[in-house]
Amino acid sequence: MSLDQPQFSFNVSHQDGFARAGTFTTPHGPVATPQFMPVGTLASVKSLDPNDLTRLGATMILANAYHLRLRPGDEMIRTMGGLHKFMQWHGPILTDSGGFQVFSLEGLRTIEEEGVAFRSHLDGSLQQFTPESVMRIERNLGADVIMQFDHVVPGQSPHDLAKVAMERSIRWLERCRVAFDTLQAEDTLAPTPVQALFPIVQGGIHADLRQASARAIRNTGDWVGYGIGGLSVGEAKPDMYAMLDVVNTELPTDKPRYLMGVGFPEDLVEGVARGVDLFDCVAPTRMGRTGAFFTSTGRKNIKNAQWRLDPSPLEEGCTCAACTRFSKAYIRHLFVAEEILGLRLLSLHNVHFLVALMRDARAAVQGGTFSGWSRDWLARYHSSKLSS
């Protein structure tokens, strides 16, 4: 795999313990790390305009190859100029390969060494994903960073099942790399001609498998960055943190690490402390649509009657458009009245909260105060239980 790619670089400017502050350079601009990437599964961060994301400080977003392959189709998006032009987001984009989505279709898919055959959740049509076909799909979509096709298993999977999935992911990585290199050399008219392929460390909650996965990936050569997958899929949080500790000691320190599908505030802070640079999750918008919102003292629910006459913002000192303009009482009214604006305002606040949290973590690393900052932040966040 040729990594003579001036479009991609990663520079760590400060370090405090294992936490890092850096800059990940991509063809569509730099990404200050640590960074939370809002999820635009279907080329849209639900209820938010790209301008909203820019205003709240997001610099890189995520879209999903599985969903976009099924609707509207990766070839259609390529015809429209690729994801950046199609959705009018001009910053960096990462696409997940769809491995998690495919393997979550229990009863609708068949796993073989060649790939995975599955029934579309939309119309029941028979589909097949292979490492080669996924590389083509992600090439058509045109994201800056694309993920390998991997085998994902539930977080509490036993050692033997996690081992099978981990080893298959390594074999599929080699096939992804061959297809990726071929496409980069031959498909010069793609929406984003130079992309970066990230491998994914698997292994469930088993330290020996995580070590073996990271070492196997590392031994295949130098990569632009590394994904850490198969976490936050049912395992206990202490198990997830333990696996991050294992991976942290195995991966190169001069390349970005992306913890896939993890986005609760406490997990971001714990992840940064363990050397993670990039995060993504649907949680902030999904929770926002159900009335939950993040605060520095834990999650709250806007439907709670205690906010009925509350004139204060969702979070004191928050600079998001929801908090600077509206009260809890008003936003609660919107939810009770089933007004769509309420869903949008909470989604916007939650995404802003996570982006701003990573901005604060970066500043703490730069100031050499991350250890104390993170300890105090986590103590405050856990100080109050989730309101229901």
Protein Blocks (a to p, Z undefined) as FASTA:
>chain_A
ZZbdfkbccddfbdehjbccdddddfkbccdddddddddfkopaehiafklmmmnopabd
cddfklmmmogbjklmmmnnpjklmnopabdcdddehlmmmmmmghiaccdfklccdddf
klopacdddfklmmmmmmmnopabdcdddddddfklcfklmmmmmmmmmmmmmmmmmmmm
mmmmmmmmbfblbacdddddehijafklmmmmmmmmmmnoccfbdcdehiaihpafklmm
mmmmmmmmmpcfkbccddehiabfklmmmmmmnopabdcdfklmmmmmnopacdfebcad
fkbmklmmccbdfbghiabfklmmpcfklmmmmmmnopaklmmmmmmmmmmmmmmmmmmm
mmmmmnopmmmmmmmmmmmmmmpccdZZ
